[in-house]
Amino acid sequence: VILAALEGRPIPLYGDGGNIRDWIFVGDHADGILAAFEKGKSGETYAIGAGEPRANREIVATITEILDRLVPSSSGSSYRTLITSVPDRPGHDRRYEIDSRKVRSELGWKPAHSFKKGLEETVRWYLENRAWWTALRARYDGARQGSGRAIEKKTLSGAGGVE
């Protein structure tokens, strides 16, 4: 979503955009894993989640609002105008949400970032690290992964292989 907006491409919103996901800031997730490693009991399972489920349409709208504020479009239009409805894949789950009460109560972990703070920090990271993601974009055609397509892989010796 962030890259599509920055590149002026359509931002896909699958189906009606009502699918719910429990988004978590990557740093908070890493801290949750560390808490489980340091304080958790061996063999136990700790589900790490933010506990702030949001509809995909809200995620996309929030990202475009952040971008409008941080890097207004050269056209003067909101990035929101790039949002394009596309067909959802058949059987796509409507909701993914984790019950993270155990990691919170047993390990004392909770996310440090609110939904909006974490999302803004993520957008800022993309803005500050253009060289990193631009190099990756040069090697990736944007096709959905796991589609059964063979992907050429460079080995350490430089010879190509197929995965």
C-alpha positions as CSV (number, residue, x, y, z in Angstrom):
1,V,0.0,0.0,0.0
2,I,2.7,2.4,1.0
3,L,4.9,1.7,-2.1
4,A,1.9,1.8,-4.5
5,A,0.9,5.2,-3.1
6,L,4.5,6.6,-3.2
7,E,4.8,5.4,-6.8
8,G,1.4,6.8,-7.8
9,R,0.0,3.4,-8.7
10,P,-3.4,2.1,-7.8
11,I,-3.7,0.9,-4.2
12,P,-5.6,-2.4,-4.2
13,L,-8.4,-2.8,-1.7
14,Y,-9.6,-6.4,-1.9
15,G,-13.3,-7.2,-1.9
16,D,-15.3,-4.7,0.2
17,G,-12.3,-3.9,2.4
18,G,-14.2,-5.3,5.4
19,N,-11.8,-8.1,6.2
20,I,-10.5,-7.7,9.7
21,R,-6.9,-8.0,10.8
22,D,-5.1,-7.6,14.1
23,W,-2.2,-5.4,13.0
24,I,0.9,-5.0,15.2
25,F,3.9,-2.8,14.9
26,V,7.0,-4.9,14.0
27,G,9.0,-3.6,17.0
28,D,6.3,-4.5,19.4
29,H,6.1,-8.0,17.9
30,A,9.8,-8.4,18.2
31,D,9.6,-7.3,21.9
32,G,6.8,-9.9,22.4
33,I,9.0,-12.6,21.0
34,L,11.8,-11.5,23.3
35,A,9.5,-11.5,26.3
36,A,8.4,-15.1,25.5
37,F,12.0,-16.2,25.1
38,E,13.2,-14.5,28.3
39,K,10.2,-15.1,30.6
40,G,8.1,-17.8,29.0
41,K,7.8,-21.4,30.0
42,S,9.4,-24.0,27.7
43,G,6.8,-25.7,25.5
44,E,4.2,-23.0,26.1
45,T,2.6,-21.1,23.2
46,Y,2.3,-17.3,23.5
47,A,0.1,-15.5,20.9
48,I,1.5,-12.0,20.4
49,G,-1.1,-9.5,19.1
50,A,-2.0,-5.8,19.5
51,G,-5.6,-6.4,20.3
52,E,-6.7,-3.6,18.0
53,P,-8.5,-5.3,15.1
54,R,-9.2,-3.1,12.1
55,A,-10.9,-3.5,8.7
56,N,-8.5,-3.4,5.8
57,R,-10.3,-0.3,4.4
58,E,-9.4,1.5,7.6
59,I,-5.8,0.5,7.3
60,V,-5.6,1.8,3.8
61,A,-7.4,5.0,4.6
62,T,-5.1,5.6,7.6
63,I,-2.0,5.0,5.5
64,T,-3.2,7.5,2.9
65,E,-4.0,10.1,5.6
66,I,-0.5,9.7,7.0
67,L,1.1,10.1,3.6
68,D,-1.1,13.1,2.8
69,R,0.3,14.8,5.9
70,L,4.0,13.7,5.6
71,V,4.5,13.8,1.8
72,P,1.7,15.5,0.0
73,S,1.2,14.3,-3.6
74,S,2.7,16.5,-6.3
75,S,-0.7,16.5,-8.0
76,G,-2.3,18.0,-4.9
77,S,-4.8,15.1,-4.7
78,S,-5.1,12.9,-1.7
79,Y,-3.4,9.5,-2.0
80,R,-6.9,8.2,-1.1
81,T,-7.9,8.7,-4.8
82,L,-5.5,5.9,-5.7
83,I,-7.6,3.3,-3.7
84,T,-9.1,0.8,-6.2
85,S,-11.5,-2.0,-5.4
86,V,-10.3,-5.3,-6.7
87,P,-11.9,-8.8,-6.5
88,D,-11.0,-10.7,-3.4
89,R,-9.7,-14.2,-3.7
90,P,-12.3,-17.0,-3.2
91,G,-12.6,-18.2,0.4
92,H,-10.5,-15.4,1.8
93,D,-10.9,-15.4,5.6
94,R,-12.9,-12.4,6.9
95,R,-11.2,-12.1,10.2
96,Y,-7.7,-12.8,11.7
97,E,-7.4,-11.9,15.3
98,I,-5.2,-13.3,18.1
99,D,-6.2,-13.6,21.8
100,S,-3.0,-12.2,23.4
101,R,-4.3,-12.3,27.0
102,K,-1.9,-15.0,28.0
103,V,1.3,-13.2,26.9
104,R,0.0,-10.1,28.6
105,S,-1.0,-11.7,31.9
106,E,1.8,-14.3,32.3
107,L,4.7,-12.3,30.8
108,G,3.6,-8.8,31.5
109,W,4.1,-7.9,27.8
110,K,1.9,-5.4,25.9
111,P,2.5,-3.4,22.7
112,A,4.2,0.0,23.2
113,H,2.7,1.5,20.1
114,S,-0.9,2.4,19.4
115,F,-2.3,1.4,16.0
116,K,-1.8,4.9,14.5
117,K,1.6,5.5,16.1
118,G,2.9,2.2,14.9
119,L,1.5,2.7,11.4
120,E,3.0,6.3,11.2
121,E,6.4,4.9,12.3
122,T,6.2,2.3,9.6
123,V,5.3,4.9,6.9
124,R,8.2,7.1,8.2
125,W,10.6,4.1,7.9
126,Y,9.6,3.7,4.2
127,L,10.1,7.4,3.6
128,E,13.6,7.4,5.3
129,N,14.8,4.2,3.6
130,R,13.9,4.7,0.0
131,A,17.3,3.3,-1.2
132,W,16.6,0.0,0.5
133,W,13.2,-0.6,-0.9
134,T,14.0,0.8,-4.3
135,A,16.7,-1.7,-4.7
136,L,14.3,-4.5,-3.8
137,R,11.7,-3.2,-6.2
138,A,14.2,-3.5,-9.0
139,R,14.4,-7.3,-8.4
140,Y,10.8,-8.0,-7.7
141,D,8.0,-7.7,-10.3
142,G,5.2,-7.3,-7.7
143,A,3.6,-10.7,-8.5
144,R,1.8,-12.4,-5.6
145,Q,4.1,-14.9,-4.0
146,G,3.2,-18.6,-3.5
147,S,1.2,-18.6,-6.8
148,G,3.0,-21.7,-8.0
149,R,5.2,-19.8,-10.4
150,A,8.9,-20.9,-10.5
151,I,11.2,-18.2,-9.2
152,E,14.7,-17.9,-10.4
153,K,17.1,-17.9,-7.5
154,K,20.7,-16.8,-7.5
155,T,23.0,-19.1,-5.5
156,L,26.1,-18.0,-3.7
157,S,28.2,-19.2,-6.7
158,G,26.2,-17.0,-9.0
159,A,24.5,-19.8,-10.9
160,G,20.8,-19.6,-11.3
161,G,18.5,-22.2,-9.9
162,V,14.8,-22.7,-9.7
163,E,12.9,-22.8,-6.5
